[in-house]
């Protein structure tokens, strides 16, 4: 169970301010102190929007990352970074992201930057909300790296990355982080054609040192590159295997899938908490407060309030900020109405 029934939370990312995107393309015009100030200001913006919406759990919005996981490659040693996407034109899709060559033993002697992100969030956030960090798992990180003579396939690359991610998670807990999401969307996308038990083993070995030391969750989604999914959007191939993941909470996207397979909440909440995506991050339809109330009640038909959190389907980085603010505000207001109705 959790302290707050029907917690309101987010996955991790939040829209970048337009000025930050512009500045990131002209970093040669800024000094180191300018950039530090810029990073703080962007995180303050993300915090402000989330706190104003009234969320129980907030993140730094991943404001200092280029992407929820692509920025992590900048911390890896042993890569020859691809600087040009393989496909530049046409409709947006995941093949517009390049892959990197491995030229040496993979290492991350300075970590992946998640600890510094969390410490910034600690410094800038007000008292009240729970502070959460989100870190991509090793299987997802392996997806943009090309096998070579040393690392024969994606699983070999995953095994090389696993202890590096595990160390980052340990360091986050040591820094005082009480809530961590380990994102493995690639596992969700490929579970229909891979061994889900192998995925569970990889995940559990990754998080083993921090189990029981923080509130640990994972986010099962089907990709969101410029509003486009990449995988077969079905949870059936993952369950019941994924119930053996050593986490306190499993997040599932529902809003963008018209709440298909909502009954999976019954399985999840037998042993874990469930975070349900009730806000569609890929649509510019702004869910009304009434929509939110109706959606929460649908979830309550399969799981108790004490086991449920409410969230957007995925990170909000691909959603315009004006829409993200309205969606989060209505999500929280609708949740409060349901809590009041249930006497929670």
N, C-alpha and C positions, 0 to 999 in steps of 0.2 A: 504494500500500500504506500501512498505518498501523503505528505503532510497536508497539501492543499488539493481537495477534489477538484477536477476540471481545471487543472493548471493551464495558463496561457503561456505559450513559448514560441520560439522560432528555431529554425534549423541551424542557421549560421550566417549566411551572407545577407547583405542589405544593399540597396542601390548606392552607387558612388555618386556624389554630387558632380554636376557638370564641370565645375571649376577644377575638381580633382582630376577628372579624365583629361581635361585640357592641359593641366599642369604636368601630368605624367608623360605627355608627349613632348614636353619642353623642359625636361629636368636639367638640361645643360644651362638653363638661365637662372637656376636656383643654387644657393649654397647649402651646405649640410644643415645649418641651423634653420634655414627656410623650410627645408624638407621635413625636418622634425616637427616644426610648428604646424606645417600643412597636415601631417599625419595625425597629430593631436586634434586639430580642428575637425578633420573628417570623422574621427571616432566620436568626438563630442556631438556632431550632427546625428550620427547613427544612434547614439545613446539617447539624445533628446527625443527623436521620433518614437523610439520604443518605449521610453518612460512616459511620454505624453499619451501614447496609446493605452498605457496602463498594464503592460505585460508583467507577468510574474517572473519570467526568466528572460534575460537579454544577453546579447553577445556584443562584440565590438563591430559587428557588421562586416568583418573581414575587409575593412577599409584599406588596409595596407597590403593586401594581396592582389595580384593581377587576376587571379581566378581562385576558386576554392582549393584547387590542388596544383594547378600548373606552376604557380609561384614557388612551390616546394622544390622544383627542379633546380632553381637558382642556388639552392643551398647544397646540392649534391656535387661531390667531387667525382671525377671519372667520366664526365659527359662531354660530348661535342654537340653543343646546342644547335638545333635546327633554327635558322633565322628567317626562313621563308616557308609559308604554308604550301602544301602540295597542290591545293586548289584555291585560287584567289577569287574567282568570280562565280556567279550563279547563286541559287538558293542556299541559305546558310545550312550547314550540316557539320557533323563531327569530323569529316574528312578534310575540313579546312584548318584543322589543327595538325601541325607537323609532329614528327616523331624524332627523338634524339638518339644519336649513336653513343654506345657505351665504349669508351676507349681505355678504361682502367678500372681497377677495383672500386666499386661504389662505396662511398663513405659520406658522412655528414658531420665533420668534426666540430662544427659550431651549432649543431642542431638545425631545426627547420624554421625557427623564428616564432613558433607558437607561444613559447614562454614569454618572450618579449611582448607579443601582442596581448597576452593575458595580463601582464603586469601593467601595461598601459591602460587597459580596461579597468583594472583595480584602482588605479590612480585617478581616473577621470569620472568613474561612475558614482552616482549618489548612493547613499545607504538605502536599502530596501529590496530591490530586485536581486534574484539569484543571478550570478555571473557564470556564463557557460562558454567553454571553448570547444571548437570543432576542428578535428584533424582527419585528413584523408588516410585511409588504411593502405597497407602495402600492396594489396592486389590492384586496387584502383590506381595507385601511383605507378605501378609497373606498366600500365596500358600504353603509355606514350614513349616507352623505351624499347629499342630494337635489340633482340637477342644477338649474341655473338659467340665466339669460340669459348669464352669463359662462362657465359650465361646462356644456356642452350635454348631456353624457351621462357615464356612468360612466368611460369611457376618458379623457375630458377631465379629470375629477377626478383620475384616476390619474396623469395626466401632471403635474398641479399638485403632487401629493404626492410624486412620485418623487424630485425633488432634495432634498426635506426629509428623506426616509428615507435617501437616499444620504449626506447630510451626517451623520446620526446614526451610520451605519455607519463612516464615516471617523473620527469622533470616538471611537468605541469602540476602534478599532484604535490610535489615538494614545494612548488611556488604558491600553494594554497588554493588551487582550483578544485572546487567541490562538485562540478558538473562537467562532463566531457561527452561529446558525441564523436564516435569513430565512424566516419563516412566511408562506406564501401558500395557506392552505387554500381560499380562494375559487377559485383557479385549478383546484384538484383537483375542486371541486364543480361547476364549470361547463365543464370541458374537453370534456364530451360534446356541448355545444351551442354552443361558441365555437371560435375558431381557436387551437389550441394553439401554433402558431408565433408568433402575436401575444403570447401569454403569455410565451413564452421570450424574446422580444425585450424586453418590459417588465422581466422579471426580470434579464436580463443587463445592461441599462443601469442598473438599480438598484445592482447589486453591483460594477460595473466598477472603481471605485477601490480596492476591497479584495481583489480576486482575487489570490491568491498571497501575500497579507500576513497571512493567518490561515487556520485550518481552517474552511472555509465549507460549510454544509449547508443543505438545505431540507427541510421537513416536508410531505409530501403526505398530507392526510387529508380526511375527508368531513364534518367538523363534529362538535362535541361540546357541545351546549347542554343541560345537566342530563341528560346521558347519552343524548342523541338526535342522530343524524346528520341532515344536511340535503341531501346531494347523492347522485347516483347513485354507488354504491360499487363502481366498476370502474376499474382502472388502464389498461385497454386504450386508451381514447381519448387518453391522455396520451403514450403511447409509440408510436414511438420519438422523437417530437418533444422530450420533456422531457430526453432524454439530452444535448441540446445546451445545457442550463443550465450556466452556468459555476460549478459547485460541486465540492467534493471528495467530498461524501456526500449521498445521497438517502435520506430516511427514508420507509418505507412501513408502513402499519398492516396487520397480518395477523391477529392473535389474534382480534379481534372479527369478522372476516370468515371465520373457520374456515380461514384460510390459503389462500383462493382466490387464484389467479394467482401463487402462490409462485414459479413459473418466471420471473417478471419479474426476479428477482434475477440470473439468468444474464445478461440484457441489461445491467442496471445495472453489474454488477461487471466487465464487459469493460473499462470505462474509468474507473469510479468506485468508491468505497466505498458500501456499503449499510448503513443502520441498519434493523433489522427490529423491528417491534412484535410482541413475543411475549407481552406481558401485556395483557389486556383491561381497559381502564380503565372500561368501561361495565358491567362485571359484578362482582358481589360473590362470585363463585366465586374462591377464593384458589388460584392455580396452585401446585401442589406442586413441590418440587425435581425430582421425576421427570418432571412435565409439562414443565418448562423444558428438561431434558436432551433429552427426545424432540423438542421443538420446534426446538431448536438443530440437532439432527442432521438434521431435515427440511430446514432452511435450507442446511446444508452439502452437501446433494445438488445444490444449484444454484450455490453460491458458495464460494470458499476462505475459510478462517478469517481470513486476512490482510486480507480485504476486508470483513469483517462486524463490525458493532456490534449489541448487543442492547439493547432499550429497551421501555418501555411503548408501546402504540399511539399515544398522544397525551399531552398534558399531564395531570397528575393532579388538577387543581383541582376536578373534578367527582366525585372519589372521596373517601370518608371517610378521614380520616387513619389510622385503625387498619388499614384495608384496604391503603392505600398502603404503609405500613411493611412489612406482611407480604409483599405482592406483590414489593416491591423486594428484600427480604432473600432470598426464595426465588429470584428471578431471578439474583442475584449468586451464590448458593451453587450453583445448577445450572450456571451458566457456568463456575465454577471447577472443577467436576467434569469438564466436557467438556474444558477446557484440560488438566487433569491426564491424562485419558485419551489425549489427542492429543500429550502431551509438549510443550505450549506454555508 
